[in-house]
């Protein structure tokens, strides 16, 4: 293999290594972001459940007041 072809191949490998490292960093950021969204979603679902429970309790009390 000639020096020029070897140099060209070496440069392409370096580019691929850099690209792989960039993609790995991006993947880590995306995973962290997904974890944050899932955590936030869980918290919102818990708040929604608590609000629903409170509303149901209020409705039961209002119906009891209306019947008395």
ABEGO torsion letter per residue (X at the ends): XBAAAAAAAAAAAAAAAAAAAAAAAAAAAAAAAAAAAAAAAAAAAAAAAAAAAAAAAAAAAAAAAAAX
